[in-house]
């Protein structure tokens, strides 16, 4: 009797697994588990490298003004999250910043001589 129950249980599990087979897509699962894909930077993959360089070059207590090629708040929110505990400000409050982090894309002005080049832009200490 117990072997019949085990067989019925195994058959039920096999049927359940087969019901999921049409939607099973190993490539999609692998892509979701891939650590190099970061949904937080889906809007601009190069922005992560820029922020990591700014993080390494600025002290934790600094105020950093972040300039981006677009006024999308997403850039500033991501900078505030990635660069915490640093205080992040936009153009409006840039006079209060000790550092200016400029993220450049496409055709941008040259890097000033007093600035430090970072991936995707430059960092200027006041």
N, CA, C and O atoms as a GROMACS GRO file, in nm:
protein
  504
    1UNK      N    1   0.081  -0.119   0.000
    1UNK     CA    2   0.000   0.000   0.000
    1UNK      C    3   0.086   0.127   0.000
    1UNK      O    4   0.056   0.222  -0.072
    2UNK      N    5   0.194   0.128   0.081
    2UNK     CA    6   0.279   0.248   0.086
    2UNK      C    7   0.354   0.269  -0.044
    2UNK      O    8   0.384   0.382  -0.081
    3UNK      N    9   0.386   0.159  -0.115
    3UNK     CA   10   0.454   0.176  -0.243
    3UNK      C   11   0.358   0.234  -0.346
    3UNK      O   12   0.400   0.307  -0.435
    4UNK      N   13   0.231   0.202  -0.336
    4UNK     CA   14   0.131   0.260  -0.427
    4UNK      C   15   0.117   0.410  -0.400
    4UNK      O   16   0.107   0.489  -0.494
    5UNK      N   17   0.118   0.448  -0.272
    5UNK     CA   18   0.110   0.590  -0.237
    5UNK      C   19   0.232   0.665  -0.288
    5UNK      O   20   0.220   0.776  -0.340
    6UNK      N   21   0.348   0.606  -0.274
    6UNK     CA   22   0.472   0.668  -0.322
    6UNK      C   23   0.468   0.685  -0.473
    6UNK      O   24   0.511   0.788  -0.525
    7UNK      N   25   0.416   0.585  -0.544
    7UNK     CA   26   0.408   0.593  -0.690
    7UNK      C   27   0.309   0.701  -0.732
    7UNK      O   28   0.336   0.776  -0.826
    8UNK      N   29   0.196   0.711  -0.663
    8UNK     CA   30   0.096   0.814  -0.694
    8UNK      C   31   0.154   0.953  -0.665
    8UNK      O   32   0.134   1.047  -0.741
    9UNK      N   33   0.226   0.964  -0.555
    9UNK     CA   34   0.290   1.092  -0.520
    9UNK      C   35   0.394   1.132  -0.624
    9UNK      O   36   0.400   1.248  -0.666
   10UNK      N   37   0.476   1.037  -0.667
   10UNK     CA   38   0.579   1.064  -0.769
   10UNK      C   39   0.515   1.102  -0.901
   10UNK      O   40   0.563   1.191  -0.971
   11UNK      N   41   0.405   1.034  -0.936
   11UNK     CA   42   0.333   1.064  -1.059
   11UNK      C   43   0.274   1.205  -1.053
   11UNK      O   44   0.278   1.280  -1.151
   12UNK      N   45   0.219   1.241  -0.938
   12UNK     CA   46   0.164   1.376  -0.920
   12UNK      C   47   0.271   1.483  -0.934
   12UNK      O   48   0.248   1.586  -0.997
   13UNK      N   49   0.388   1.460  -0.877
   13UNK     CA   50   0.498   1.556  -0.890
   13UNK      C   51   0.547   1.566  -1.034
   13UNK      O   52   0.580   1.675  -1.082
   14UNK      N   53   0.551   1.453  -1.103
   14UNK     CA   54   0.593   1.453  -1.243
   14UNK      C   55   0.495   1.531  -1.329
   14UNK      O   56   0.536   1.606  -1.418
   15UNK      N   57   0.365   1.515  -1.304
   15UNK     CA   58   0.263   1.590  -1.379
   15UNK      C   59   0.273   1.739  -1.350
   15UNK      O   60   0.258   1.822  -1.439
   16UNK      N   61   0.299   1.773  -1.226
   16UNK     CA   62   0.315   1.914  -1.188
   16UNK      C   63   0.436   1.974  -1.259
   16UNK      O   64   0.429   2.086  -1.310
   17UNK      N   65   0.546   1.901  -1.261
   17UNK     CA   66   0.668   1.949  -1.329
   17UNK      C   67   0.642   1.966  -1.478
   17UNK      O   68   0.688   2.063  -1.538
   18UNK      N   69   0.571   1.873  -1.538
   18UNK     CA   70   0.540   1.883  -1.682
   18UNK      C   71   0.450   2.002  -1.713
   18UNK      O   72   0.458   2.060  -1.821
   19UNK      N   73   0.364   2.038  -1.618
   19UNK     CA   74   0.276   2.152  -1.642
   19UNK      C   75   0.354   2.282  -1.648
   19UNK      O   76   0.309   2.378  -1.710
   20UNK      N   77   0.470   2.288  -1.583
   20UNK     CA   78   0.554   2.408  -1.587
   20UNK      C   79   0.650   2.408  -1.706
   20UNK      O   80   0.710   2.512  -1.736
   21UNK      N   81   0.666   2.297  -1.773
   21UNK     CA   82   0.764   2.284  -1.882
   21UNK      C   83   0.748   2.387  -1.993
   21UNK      O   84   0.849   2.440  -2.039
   22UNK      N   85   0.628   2.419  -2.040
   22UNK     CA   86   0.617   2.516  -2.150
   22UNK      C   87   0.672   2.656  -2.115
   22UNK      O   88   0.721   2.726  -2.203
   23UNK      N   89   0.663   2.694  -1.990
   23UNK     CA   90   0.712   2.827  -1.952
   23UNK      C   91   0.856   2.824  -1.900
   23UNK      O   92   0.910   2.929  -1.864
   24UNK      N   93   0.917   2.708  -1.895
   24UNK     CA   94   1.055   2.697  -1.846
   24UNK      C   95   1.151   2.749  -1.952
   24UNK      O   96   1.161   2.693  -2.061
   25UNK      N   97   1.222   2.855  -1.919
   25UNK     CA   98   1.318   2.915  -2.011
   25UNK      C   99   1.451   2.938  -1.938
   25UNK      O  100   1.470   3.041  -1.874
   26UNK      N  101   1.540   2.841  -1.947
   26UNK     CA  102   1.666   2.849  -1.872
   26UNK      C  103   1.746   2.976  -1.901
   26UNK      O  104   1.813   3.028  -1.811
   27UNK      N  105   1.742   3.027  -2.023
   27UNK     CA  106   1.818   3.147  -2.058
   27UNK      C  107   1.769   3.267  -1.977
   27UNK      O  108   1.850   3.347  -1.929
   28UNK      N  109   1.637   3.280  -1.962
   28UNK     CA  110   1.582   3.390  -1.883
   28UNK      C  111   1.617   3.376  -1.735
   28UNK      O  112   1.650   3.474  -1.669
   29UNK      N  113   1.611   3.255  -1.686
   29UNK     CA  114   1.645   3.232  -1.545
   29UNK      C  115   1.791   3.266  -1.520
   29UNK      O  116   1.824   3.331  -1.421
   30UNK      N  117   1.878   3.223  -1.609
   30UNK     CA  118   2.020   3.254  -1.598
   30UNK      C  119   2.044   3.405  -1.600
   30UNK      O  120   2.126   3.457  -1.524
   31UNK      N  121   1.973   3.475  -1.687
   31UNK     CA  122   1.989   3.620  -1.698
   31UNK      C  123   1.945   3.689  -1.570
   31UNK      O  124   2.007   3.787  -1.528
   32UNK      N  125   1.840   3.640  -1.508
   32UNK     CA  126   1.793   3.701  -1.383
   32UNK      C  127   1.889   3.676  -1.268
   32UNK      O  128   1.901   3.759  -1.177
   33UNK      N  129   1.956   3.563  -1.272
   33UNK     CA  130   2.049   3.529  -1.164
   33UNK      C  131   2.188   3.586  -1.187
   33UNK      O  132   2.272   3.584  -1.096
   34UNK      N  133   2.214   3.636  -1.306
   34UNK     CA  134   2.345   3.691  -1.340
   34UNK      C  135   2.372   3.817  -1.259
   34UNK      O  136   2.296   3.914  -1.268
   35UNK      N  137   2.478   3.817  -1.179
   35UNK     CA  138   2.510   3.929  -1.092
   35UNK      C  139   2.553   4.053  -1.168
   35UNK      O  140   2.544   4.164  -1.116
   36UNK      N  141   2.599   4.037  -1.291
   36UNK     CA  142   2.647   4.154  -1.365
   36UNK      C  143   2.531   4.240  -1.415
   36UNK      O  144   2.551   4.358  -1.446
   37UNK      N  145   2.413   4.184  -1.422
   37UNK     CA  146   2.297   4.263  -1.460
   37UNK      C  147   2.243   4.330  -1.336
   37UNK      O  148   2.213   4.262  -1.237
   38UNK      N  149   2.230   4.460  -1.339
   38UNK     CA  150   2.184   4.533  -1.223
   38UNK      C  151   2.062   4.616  -1.262
   38UNK      O  152   2.076   4.718  -1.330
   39UNK      N  153   1.943   4.575  -1.220
   39UNK     CA  154   1.823   4.647  -1.260
   39UNK      C  155   1.821   4.792  -1.213
   39UNK      O  156   1.749   4.874  -1.269
   40UNK      N  157   1.899   4.824  -1.110
   40UNK     CA  158   1.903   4.962  -1.062
   40UNK      C  159   1.969   5.056  -1.161
   40UNK      O  160   1.950   5.178  -1.152
   41UNK      N  161   2.045   5.003  -1.255
   41UNK     CA  162   2.113   5.085  -1.355
   41UNK      C  163   2.068   5.052  -1.496
   41UNK      O  164   2.142   5.075  -1.591
   42UNK      N  165   1.949   4.997  -1.511
   42UNK     CA  166   1.899   4.961  -1.644
   42UNK      C  167   1.883   5.086  -1.732
   42UNK      O  168   1.891   5.075  -1.854
   43UNK      N  169   1.862   5.200  -1.672
   43UNK     CA  170   1.844   5.324  -1.749
   43UNK      C  171   1.975   5.374  -1.809
   43UNK      O  172   1.973   5.446  -1.908
   44UNK      N  173   2.090   5.337  -1.748
   44UNK     CA  174   2.221   5.382  -1.797
   44UNK      C  175   2.328   5.295  -1.732
   44UNK      O  176   2.371   5.322  -1.620
   45UNK      N  177   2.371   5.192  -1.802
   45UNK     CA  178   2.465   5.094  -1.747
   45UNK      C  179   2.601   5.154  -1.709
   45UNK      O  180   2.666   5.105  -1.617
   46UNK      N  181   2.646   5.258  -1.778
   46UNK     CA  182   2.777   5.316  -1.750
   46UNK      C  183   2.778   5.405  -1.626
   46UNK      O  184   2.884   5.438  -1.574
   47UNK      N  185   2.662   5.443  -1.580
   47UNK     CA  186   2.651   5.533  -1.465
   47UNK      C  187   2.706   5.469  -1.338
   47UNK      O  188   2.759   5.538  -1.251
   48UNK      N  189   2.693   5.337  -1.325
   48UNK     CA  190   2.744   5.266  -1.207
   48UNK      C  191   2.895   5.287  -1.191
   48UNK      O  192   2.942   5.318  -1.082
   49UNK      N  193   2.972   5.270  -1.300
   49UNK     CA  194   3.117   5.286  -1.294
   49UNK      C  195   3.154   5.429  -1.253
   49UNK      O  196   3.248   5.450  -1.176
   50UNK      N  197   3.080   5.524  -1.305
   50UNK     CA  198   3.102   5.664  -1.269
   50UNK      C  199   3.083   5.684  -1.119
   50UNK      O  200   3.169   5.742  -1.053
   51UNK      N  201   2.972   5.636  -1.065
   51UNK     CA  202   2.944   5.654  -0.922
   51UNK      C  203   3.044   5.579  -0.835
   51UNK      O  204   3.082   5.629  -0.729
   52UNK      N  205   3.086   5.462  -0.877
   52UNK     CA  206   3.187   5.388  -0.800
   52UNK      C  207   3.317   5.466  -0.793
   52UNK      O  208   3.382   5.468  -0.688
   53UNK      N  209   3.357   5.529  -0.902
   53UNK     CA  210   3.480   5.610  -0.903
   53UNK      C  211   3.465   5.733  -0.814
   53UNK      O  212   3.558   5.769  -0.742
   54UNK      N  213   3.349   5.796  -0.818
   54UNK     CA  214   3.324   5.913  -0.732
   54UNK      C  215   3.328   5.870  -0.586
   54UNK      O  216   3.381   5.942  -0.501
   55UNK      N  217   3.272   5.755  -0.556
   55UNK     CA  218   3.272   5.704  -0.418
   55UNK      C  219   3.415   5.682  -0.368
   55UNK      O  220   3.447   5.718  -0.254
   56UNK      N  221   3.500   5.624  -0.451
   56UNK     CA  222   3.639   5.599  -0.411
   56UNK      C  223   3.718   5.728  -0.392
   56UNK      O  224   3.811   5.733  -0.311
   57UNK      N  225   3.682   5.833  -0.466
   57UNK     CA  226   3.760   5.956  -0.466
   57UNK      C  227   3.712   6.062  -0.366
   57UNK      O  228   3.778   6.164  -0.348
   58UNK      N  229   3.600   6.039  -0.301
   58UNK     CA  230   3.547   6.139  -0.208
   58UNK      C  231   3.531   6.081  -0.068
   58UNK      O  232   3.497   5.964  -0.053
   59UNK      N  233   3.555   6.162   0.034
   59UNK     CA  234   3.538   6.113   0.171
   59UNK      C  235   3.389   6.098   0.206
   59UNK      O  236   3.305   6.166   0.148
   60UNK      N  237   3.358   6.009   0.300
   60UNK     CA  238   3.218   5.983   0.335
   60UNK      C  239   3.140   6.106   0.382
   60UNK      O  240   3.018   6.110   0.363
   61UNK      N  241   3.203   6.204   0.442
   61UNK     CA  242   3.131   6.320   0.493
   61UNK      C  243   3.118   6.435   0.394
   61UNK      O  244   3.068   6.542   0.430
   62UNK      N  245   3.160   6.415   0.272
   62UNK     CA  246   3.163   6.523   0.172
   62UNK      C  247   3.024   6.553   0.115
   62UNK      O  248   2.935   6.469   0.117
   63UNK      N  249   3.011   6.675   0.065
   63UNK     CA  250   2.893   6.712  -0.012
   63UNK      C  251   2.935   6.711  -0.159
   63UNK      O  252   3.033   6.775  -0.197
   64UNK      N  253   2.860   6.639  -0.240
   64UNK     CA  254   2.895   6.621  -0.382
   64UNK      C  255   2.779   6.671  -0.468
   64UNK      O  256   2.665   6.626  -0.452
   65UNK      N  257   2.809   6.762  -0.558
   65UNK     CA  258   2.709   6.806  -0.656
   65UNK      C  259   2.724   6.717  -0.778
   65UNK      O  260   2.833   6.704  -0.834
   66UNK      N  261   2.614   6.657  -0.820
   66UNK     CA  262   2.616   6.565  -0.933
   66UNK      C  263   2.546   6.632  -1.051
   66UNK      O  264   2.431   6.675  -1.042
   67UNK      N  265   2.619   6.639  -1.163
   67UNK     CA  266   2.566   6.695  -1.287
   67UNK      C  267   2.553   6.581  -1.387
   67UNK      O  268   2.648   6.506  -1.409
   68UNK      N  269   2.437   6.568  -1.447
   68UNK     CA  270   2.412   6.460  -1.543
   68UNK      C  271   2.360   6.520  -1.675
   68UNK      O  272   2.314   6.634  -1.677
   69UNK      N  273   2.368   6.443  -1.783
   69UNK     CA  274   2.328   6.496  -1.914
   69UNK      C  275   2.178   6.521  -1.926
   69UNK      O  276   2.134   6.589  -2.019
   70UNK      N  277   2.102   6.469  -1.836
   70UNK     CA  278   1.958   6.490  -1.838
   70UNK      C  279   1.913   6.528  -1.698
   70UNK      O  280   1.980   6.497  -1.600
   71UNK      N  281   1.802   6.594  -1.689
   71UNK     CA  282   1.754   6.636  -1.558
   71UNK      C  283   1.670   6.528  -1.489
   71UNK      O  284   1.602   6.557  -1.391
   72UNK      N  285   1.674   6.406  -1.540
   72UNK     CA  286   1.597   6.297  -1.480
   72UNK      C  287   1.638   6.278  -1.335
   72UNK      O  288   1.756   6.263  -1.303
   73UNK      N  289   1.540   6.278  -1.248
   73UNK     CA  290   1.567   6.261  -1.105
   73UNK      C  291   1.626   6.126  -1.073
   73UNK      O  292   1.688   6.108  -0.969
   74UNK      N  293   1.608   6.030  -1.162
   74UNK     CA  294   1.660   5.896  -1.140
   74UNK      C  295   1.812   5.898  -1.119
   74UNK      O  296   1.863   5.824  -1.035
   75UNK      N  297   1.882   5.981  -1.193
   75UNK     CA  298   2.027   5.993  -1.178
   75UNK      C  299   2.062   6.040  -1.037
   75UNK      O  300   2.151   5.984  -0.972
   76UNK      N  301   1.995   6.143  -0.989
   76UNK     CA  302   2.024   6.196  -0.857
   76UNK      C  303   1.986   6.098  -0.746
   76UNK      O  304   2.059   6.084  -0.648
   77UNK      N  305   1.872   6.031  -0.762
   77UNK     CA  306   1.831   5.934  -0.660
   77UNK      C  307   1.930   5.819  -0.653
   77UNK      O  308   1.965   5.774  -0.544
   78UNK      N  309   1.976   5.772  -0.768
   78UNK     CA  310   2.073   5.662  -0.769
   78UNK      C  311   2.205   5.707  -0.707
   78UNK      O  312   2.269   5.630  -0.635
   79UNK      N  313   2.246   5.830  -0.735
   79UNK     CA  314   2.369   5.883  -0.676
   79UNK      C  315   2.357   5.892  -0.524
   79UNK      O  316   2.449   5.854  -0.452
   80UNK      N  317   2.244   5.940  -0.476
   80UNK     CA  318   2.224   5.952  -0.330
   80UNK      C  319   2.230   5.816  -0.264
   80UNK      O  320   2.285   5.801  -0.155
   81UNK      N  321   2.173   5.716  -0.328
   81UNK     CA  322   2.173   5.581  -0.273
   81UNK      C  323   2.314   5.521  -0.275
   81UNK      O  324   2.359   5.466  -0.175
   82UNK      N  325   2.382   5.530  -0.389
   82UNK     CA  326   2.513   5.468  -0.404
   82UNK      C  327   2.623   5.538  -0.326
   82UNK      O  328   2.717   5.474  -0.279
   83UNK      N  329   2.612   5.669  -0.311
   83UNK     CA  330   2.720   5.746  -0.248
   83UNK      C  331   2.696   5.776  -0.100
   83UNK      O  332   2.775   5.847  -0.039
   84UNK      N  333   2.589   5.724  -0.043
   84UNK     CA  334   2.564   5.745   0.100
   84UNK      C  335   2.687   5.699   0.179
   84UNK      O  336   2.746   5.597   0.144
   85UNK      N  337   2.725   5.769   0.283
   85UNK     CA  338   2.660   5.877   0.356
   85UNK      C  339   2.691   6.018   0.304
   85UNK      O  340   2.659   6.116   0.371
   86UNK      N  341   2.752   6.029   0.190
   86UNK     CA  342   2.781   6.162   0.134
   86UNK      C  343   2.650   6.235   0.107
   86UNK      O  344   2.548   6.174   0.076
   87UNK      N  345   2.654   6.367   0.119
   87UNK     CA  346   2.538   6.449   0.086
   87UNK      C  347   2.543   6.478  -0.063
   87UNK      O  348   2.643   6.530  -0.113
   88UNK      N  349   2.436   6.446  -0.134
   88UNK     CA  350   2.429   6.466  -0.278
   88UNK      C  351   2.334   6.581  -0.308
   88UNK      O  352   2.221   6.585  -0.258
   89UNK      N  353   2.381   6.675  -0.390
   89UNK     CA  354   2.298   6.788  -0.430
   89UNK      C  355   2.299   6.800  -0.582
   89UNK      O  356   2.387   6.746  -0.649
   90UNK      N  357   2.201   6.871  -0.634
   90UNK     CA  358   2.194   6.897  -0.777
   90UNK      C  359   2.252   7.033  -0.809
   90UNK      O  360   2.320   7.094  -0.726
   91UNK      N  361   2.226   7.081  -0.930
   91UNK     CA  362   2.279   7.210  -0.975
   91UNK      C  363   2.241   7.325  -0.883
   91UNK      O  364   2.322   7.413  -0.855
   92UNK      N  365   2.116   7.323  -0.836
   92UNK     CA  366   2.064   7.434  -0.756
   92UNK      C  367   2.146   7.460  -0.630
   92UNK      O  368   2.162   7.576  -0.589
   93UNK      N  369   2.198   7.356  -0.568
   93UNK     CA  370   2.273   7.370  -0.443
   93UNK      C  371   2.422   7.343  -0.462
   93UNK      O  372   2.493   7.317  -0.364
   94UNK      N  373   2.470   7.348  -0.583
   94UNK     CA  374   2.609   7.312  -0.610
   94UNK      C  375   2.709   7.406  -0.541
   94UNK      O  376   2.824   7.366  -0.521
   95UNK      N  377   2.670   7.527  -0.505
   95UNK     CA  378   2.761   7.618  -0.435
   95UNK      C  379   2.798   7.565  -0.297
   95UNK      O  380   2.899   7.606  -0.240
   96UNK      N  381   2.718   7.475  -0.244
   96UNK     CA  382   2.745   7.417  -0.112
   96UNK      C  383   2.837   7.294  -0.119
   96UNK      O  384   2.881   7.243  -0.015
   97UNK      N  385   2.865   7.248  -0.238
   97UNK     CA  386   2.940   7.122  -0.255
   97UNK      C  387   3.090   7.142  -0.253
   97UNK      O  388   3.142   7.241  -0.304
   98UNK      N  389   3.159   7.045  -0.193
   98UNK     CA  390   3.305   7.043  -0.193
   98UNK      C  391   3.358   6.977  -0.321
   98UNK      O  392   3.472   7.000  -0.361
   99UNK      N  393   3.272   6.894  -0.384
   99UNK     CA  394   3.311   6.823  -0.505
   99UNK      C  395   3.203   6.841  -0.611
   99UNK      O  396   3.084   6.844  -0.580
  100UNK      N  397   3.245   6.853  -0.734
  100UNK     CA  398   3.154   6.856  -0.848
  100UNK      C  399   3.180   6.729  -0.929
  100UNK      O  400   3.290   6.711  -0.981
  101UNK      N  401   3.081   6.644  -0.940
  101UNK     CA  402   3.092   6.520  -1.018
  101UNK      C  403   3.009   6.539  -1.144
  101UNK      O  404   2.887   6.554  -1.138
  102UNK      N  405   3.077   6.537  -1.258
  102UNK     CA  406   3.010   6.563  -1.385
  102UNK      C  407   3.010   6.435  -1.468
  102UNK      O  408   3.115   6.385  -1.508
  103UNK      N  409   2.890   6.385  -1.494
  103UNK     CA  410   2.874   6.265  -1.576
  103UNK      C  411   2.845   6.312  -1.718
  103UNK      O  412   2.748   6.383  -1.742
  104UNK      N  413   2.931   6.271  -1.810
  104UNK     CA  414   2.921   6.319  -1.949
  104UNK      C  415   2.888   6.204  -2.042
  104UNK      O  416   2.940   6.093  -2.027
  105UNK      N  417   2.802   6.232  -2.135
  105UNK     CA  418   2.770   6.133  -2.238
  105UNK      C  419   2.770   6.202  -2.372
  105UNK      O  420   2.732   6.319  -2.384
  106UNK      N  421   2.813   6.130  -2.472
  106UNK     CA  422   2.813   6.187  -2.606
  106UNK      C  423   2.912   6.301  -2.618
  106UNK      O  424   3.022   6.294  -2.564
  107UNK      N  425   2.874   6.405  -2.690
  107UNK     CA  426   2.962   6.519  -2.711
  107UNK      C  427   2.953   6.612  -2.591
  107UNK      O  428   2.851   6.678  -2.569
  108UNK      N  429   3.058   6.617  -2.515
  108UNK     CA  430   3.062   6.700  -2.395
  108UNK      C  431   3.187   6.786  -2.400
  108UNK      O  432   3.283   6.753  -2.471
  109UNK      N  433   3.187   6.895  -2.325
  109UNK     CA  434   3.307   6.979  -2.323
  109UNK      C  435   3.427   6.902  -2.267
  109UNK      O  436   3.408   6.803  -2.196
  110UNK      N  437   3.547   6.945  -2.297
  110UNK     CA  438   3.666   6.876  -2.246
  110UNK      C  439   3.676   6.884  -2.094
  110UNK      O  440   3.615   6.969  -2.030
  111UNK      N  441   3.752   6.793  -2.040
  111UNK     CA  442   3.771   6.789  -1.895
  111UNK      C  443   3.864   6.903  -1.854
  111UNK      O  444   3.970   6.920  -1.914
  112UNK      N  445   3.825   6.982  -1.752
  112UNK     CA  446   3.912   7.090  -1.706
  112UNK      C  447   4.046   7.035  -1.655
  112UNK      O  448   4.053   6.923  -1.606
  113UNK      N  449   4.150   7.115  -1.666
  113UNK     CA  450   4.285   7.072  -1.626
  113UNK      C  451   4.292   7.037  -1.478
  113UNK      O  452   4.368   6.948  -1.439
  114UNK      N  453   4.214   7.104  -1.394
  114UNK     CA  454   4.220   7.081  -1.249
  114UNK      C  455   4.132   6.964  -1.204
  114UNK      O  456   4.128   6.932  -1.086
  115UNK      N  457   4.061   6.902  -1.297
  115UNK     CA  458   3.971   6.792  -1.262
  115UNK      C  459   4.040   6.657  -1.276
  115UNK      O  460   4.141   6.643  -1.345
  116UNK      N  461   3.983   6.559  -1.211
  116UNK     CA  462   4.030   6.421  -1.219
  116UNK      C  463   3.934   6.344  -1.308
  116UNK      O  464   3.813   6.346  -1.285
  117UNK      N  465   3.986   6.277  -1.408
  117UNK     CA  466   3.900   6.197  -1.496
  117UNK      C  467   3.855   6.072  -1.423
  117UNK      O  468   3.934   6.005  -1.356
  118UNK      N  469   3.728   6.040  -1.435
  118UNK     CA  470   3.670   5.917  -1.382
  118UNK      C  471   3.590   5.855  -1.497
  118UNK      O  472   3.554   5.925  -1.592
  119UNK      N  473   3.563   5.725  -1.491
  119UNK     CA  474   3.488   5.662  -1.600
  119UNK      C  475   3.356   5.736  -1.626
  119UNK      O  476   3.271   5.746  -1.537
  120UNK      N  477   3.339   5.785  -1.745
  120UNK     CA  478   3.216   5.851  -1.783
  120UNK      C  479   3.207   5.998  -1.748
  120UNK      O  480   3.103   6.060  -1.770
  121UNK      N  481   3.314   6.056  -1.696
  121UNK     CA  482   3.306   6.198  -1.662
  121UNK      C  483   3.430   6.248  -1.590
  121UNK      O  484   3.541   6.202  -1.615
  122UNK      N  485   3.408   6.343  -1.499
  122UNK     CA  486   3.520   6.394  -1.421
  122UNK      C  487   3.474   6.441  -1.284
  122UNK      O  488   3.355   6.463  -1.261
  123UNK      N  489   3.570   6.457  -1.195
  123UNK     CA  490   3.545   6.501  -1.058
  123UNK      C  491   3.634   6.620  -1.031
  123UNK      O  492   3.754   6.617  -1.056
  124UNK      N  493   3.574   6.725  -0.978
  124UNK     CA  494   3.647   6.848  -0.952
  124UNK      C  495   3.632   6.881  -0.803
  124UNK      O  496   3.522   6.892  -0.750
  125UNK      N  497   3.748   6.896  -0.736
  125UNK     CA  498   3.745   6.932  -0.594
  125UNK      C  499   3.759   7.084  -0.586
  125UNK      O  500   3.845   7.144  -0.652
  126UNK      N  501   3.675   7.144  -0.505
  126UNK     CA  502   3.680   7.290  -0.487
  126UNK      C  503   3.780   7.328  -0.381
  126UNK      O  504   3.798   7.447  -0.352
   0.00000   0.00000   0.00000
